[in-house]
């Protein structure tokens, strides 16, 4: 086997591992979003929707609902920040982040209906946090809880392919959408059957995914999560 062929096989294996993990986490996000929306009536990861609904609530004079949604957006942002901090200080970023998400969802599942608002914000925080688990696959950005960006990148890639660009790396963007759709279907069914207890089942799934990442070598995780290298700038004649 030539060195180049071996390199391609390693790259393909690493990409497949990263995509499988991203799909599983998007499935988790879809389940959580469907359950959170069913339980609270508001989105727990779709902040574009919450932004629009907050504006509509302000327009209708429903200041309380607008404040709740704007606070949820702030909590989501802080959840993302917390995920990055956790990832930074952990040798196993995906395991650490998903474990914290699992604990947050398990805690939310134990909250009674009188704590519906704190439960909502805790779920939102966990969905912000989960985005730090996997940020990119082999240098290509990939979203886990928001698929509008993924669909946009997919569509732009399709357009470039139509006009003659032979690269196919844009096709990976469909993975988080499929994962989110499948997870949302399962989450909706779980919530119909178990109501708030569905959050406990989702927390168990999150922990199972977290534990499964321990089977992925650290080096592999670092490589498919690594940012692309910036091309070297050519030296000017005066240098």
Secondary structure as UniProt FT lines:
FT   HELIX           3..40
FT   HELIX           47..59
FT   TURN            60..61
FT   HELIX           63..88
FT   HELIX           93..110
FT   HELIX           113..115
FT   HELIX           116..129
FT   HELIX           130..132
FT   STRAND          136..137
FT   TURN            138..139
FT   STRAND          140..141
FT   HELIX           148..162
FT   TURN            163..164
FT   HELIX           169..173
FT   HELIX           174..194
FT   HELIX           195..197
FT   HELIX           198..212
FT   HELIX           213..215
FT   HELIX           218..225
FT   TURN            237..238
//
